């Protein structure tokens, strides 16, 4: 899972496949755990587009997408924001949530 630039974000959102954007801040302990969970998801679903964004560098996106807190996982499908996930309960929970959009 790599940091995405604005260009990469726009390309992923505009695409036809499901894309995930993980929003975090580096000093957030919960974000560190959530990031590790998404790394496992990325290994289980390698064809899935997953990128991450440090909101310290793109605070305008938090406003645009009305982000309430971090960590936050945005699920986009066909260019549309389908869901915001704030509670990263477990890897199986996230896997089921993501698979429901694929």
C-alpha positions in Angstrom: 0.0 0.0 0.0 1.6 3.2 -1.1 1.0 6.9 -0.5 -1.1 8.4 -3.3 -0.7 11.7 -5.0 -3.7 13.8 -6.0 -3.3 12.5 -9.5 -3.3 8.9 -8.4 -6.4 9.6 -6.2 -8.3 11.1 -9.2 -7.4 8.2 -11.5 -8.5 5.6 -8.9 -11.8 7.3 -8.2 -12.5 7.8 -11.9 -11.9 4.2 -12.7 -14.5 1.5 -12.9 -13.1 -0.9 -10.4 -13.5 -0.6 -6.6 -10.8 1.5 -5.0 -10.0 2.1 -1.4 -8.4 5.2 0.1 -7.0 4.9 3.6 -6.9 8.3 5.5 -4.6 8.5 8.5 -2.2 10.7 10.4 1.3 9.3 11.4 1.0 10.1 15.1 -2.4 8.3 15.5 -1.8 5.0 17.3 -5.1 3.5 16.1 -4.1 4.5 12.5 -1.0 2.4 12.9 -3.1 -0.7 13.8 -5.6 0.0 11.0 -2.7 0.4 8.5 -1.4 -3.1 9.5 -4.9 -4.5 9.0 -5.1 -3.0 5.5 -1.6 -4.4 4.7 -3.1 -7.9 5.3 -6.1 -7.1 3.2 -3.8 -5.9 0.4 -2.0 -9.3 0.5 -5.3 -11.2 0.5 -6.8 -9.1 -2.3 -3.7 -8.1 -4.4 -5.7 -6.9 -7.4 -7.6 -4.3 -5.3 -6.6 -0.7 -5.6 -5.6 0.5 -2.1 -3.8 3.8 -1.4 -3.2 5.8 1.6 -3.2 9.6 2.3 -1.6 11.4 5.3 -4.3 14.0 6.0 -1.6 16.4 7.4 -0.6 17.0 3.7 -4.1 17.1 2.2 -6.5 18.5 4.8 -8.8 19.8 2.0 -9.7 16.2 1.2 -10.9 15.7 4.7 -13.2 18.6 4.3 -14.3 17.6 0.8 -15.3 14.1 1.9 -16.5 15.2 5.4 -14.2 13.0 7.3 -15.1 12.9 11.0 -12.0 11.2 12.3 -9.0 9.0 11.5 -8.4 6.3 10.7 -11.0 6.3 7.9 -11.3 4.0 4.9 -13.2 5.4 1.9 -14.7 2.8 -0.5 -15.2 4.1 -4.0 -17.0 2.3 -6.8 -17.6 3.6 -10.3 -16.4 7.1 -9.2 -18.8 7.3 -6.3 -18.1 7.3 -2.6 -20.0 4.3 -1.4 -19.0 4.1 2.2 -16.8 5.5 5.0 -15.5 3.0 7.5 -14.2 4.4 10.8 -14.3 1.2 13.0 -11.6 -1.2 11.8 -12.9 -4.0 14.0 -10.8 -6.9 12.6 -9.3 -8.1 9.3 -12.3 -10.5 8.7 -14.7 -7.6 9.3 -12.9 -5.4 6.8 -12.6 -8.2 4.3 -16.3 -8.9 4.4 -17.1 -5.2 4.1 -14.8 -4.7 1.1 -15.9 -7.9 -0.6 -19.5 -6.6 -0.5 -18.5 -3.9 -3.0 -16.5 -6.1 -5.3 
